[in-house]
Amino acid sequence: MTPCRTIYSERRGGTKDSNWSKNLTPLFDSKLRAHMREFLIRQGFEMK
């Protein structure tokens, strides 16, 4: 068992069956702050 699963199973009656990476996967499936590139270009920053 991974450390997170061990902690989840030991607290709150062990009802949560998840892990850290599974919880964060949806966060990294999409681009974060997609609007920032255009904003920075308008502010005079050069992008590669």
HELIX and SHEET records of a PDB file:
HELIX    1   1 PRO A    3  GLU A   10  1                                   8    
HELIX    2   2 ARG A   12  GLY A   14  5                                   3    
HELIX    3   3 TRP A   20  PHE A   28  1                                   9    
HELIX    4   4 MET A   36  ARG A   42  1                                   7    
END                                                                             
